């Protein structure tokens, strides 16, 4: 059974970088889409970045050119590299995968960008 666990969140100054990790896939067999969402207090949960089974990626306009989603197949881990972080990037970030018709979510990891 898929149980996703995020890590790598924390406090960073504007312009800094963080790399989020999502483990718990066991295997990417059957995965259709994987990616990251984020939710700030009082706001809806929005797509940040995603990658499909063909390796095609999609990014929110607000993070384009700053964030990169990638995978390490040997470690069955999904990453989100976040560079040039801005205060508006502050949110809880959630790992998400679609396997068949099932949606799986991680518990979330807090990212705070502040000086």
N, C-alpha and C positions, 0 to 999 in steps of 0.2 A: 504494500500500500504506500502511496506517495505521501510523505510528510515533509513539507518544505520548511527550511529553517534559514532565515536571513541573518547576516552578520556584516559588520563593517561600518555601521552608522556611528555617529558621534557629533561632536562640536568642531567646527572648522571656521576659519576666518574667510571673509569674501576673497575670491580669487584662488582659494585653496582647492585641494583635490581629495576625493575619497573613492574607494573602490568597495562596492557592495558585493557580497557573495550570497548565493542561494544554493544550498545543498539539500539532499534528500530525494533526488530523483531515483537513485539506484541505477537506473538506466534511462536513456532518452528514447528507448524503443516505444513507438506509438505516440510520441509527442507531436502534436500538430503545430502548436504555437507556444512560445515561452517569452516572458518579458517582465516588465516592471511597471507598476502603478504607484502613484503617490497621492496622499490626502493630507491637506493642511486643515487646521482647526476651522470648523464652520464652512468648509468647502467640500465639494464632491470629490470622489476618487477618480483621478484622471490617468490616462495612459501616458507613460513616459517614453518607453521604448519597447519594441518587441521584435522577435525573430521567428520566422516560420521554419518548417522542416526543410525547405530548400535553401535556407540561409539568407532569405530576403529580410531586410530590416526596415523598420518604420520608427520614426522619432517624432515626438511632439515638436511643434515649431519652436517652442520656448527653450528646448534643450539641444536643438540641432547644432552640430558642430562642437558641442561641449561634452556631450555624453556619448558613450559607446557601449553597446550591449555585445557580449561575447560569451562563448562557452569553452569549457575544458572538458572534452569528451572522456578523457581518461579518468578524470576525477568526478565526472557527472555533476559539474558545477556550472551555474549560470552567474555571470558577472555583470555589473554595471559600473563602468569607469566614469567618474564624474569629475570634470575639470572646470576651471574658471567658475567656481560656484558663486552663486548670488544669494542674497538674503531671501529672495522669493522662491528659492529652491527648498527652503525649510519645510519639511513635511515628514510624515511617516511613509516609508517606502515599502511596498509589498511585492514580493515575488509571485508570479502567476504562471500557471501552465494549463494547457488544454490537452488532455489525452483522451482520444475518442470523443465522447460526448460529455466528459467530466471536466469540471473546472476545479483547480486546486490553488489554494492561497497559503502563503506563509503568514507568520504572526506579525510581521512588520518590524522595521527597524527605524529608529528616529534619526533624522539628519537635521542638524541645526547649523545654519550659516549666519554667523553674527560676529561683529567686531566689538 
